[in-house]
Amino acid sequence: MRGSDLIREARLRAGLTQAELAKLTGRERSVLARWEQGAVSPGFDNMLDVLEACGFELPLVLVPRETSLDDRLEKNRKLSPERRAQRLLAAVEREDTADG
């Protein structure tokens, strides 16, 4: 999710207009609008400030990246869309057969 999406969703969930949020944050409404539209990136600290003004926190934790499927995903990415669809349909058919 992009910062612009987070800001807009937080504002809407808080029931605030851009003008109201501008007053709460001390920022221009036009700046908030550009952030929400994705025309300008808000920057991490600005985004956190806006989310807090809306009554939300964005808890961040570092987690190890899951790489166990990377090789398989890369192989599938190289397949044509038609071949991927064929594999998916075959897997669904196998699953249906196994379920009885």
Secondary structure as UniProt FT lines:
FT   HELIX           3..14
FT   HELIX           18..25
FT   HELIX           29..37
FT   HELIX           44..53
FT   TURN            54..55
FT   TURN            68..69
FT   HELIX           70..78
FT   HELIX           81..99
//
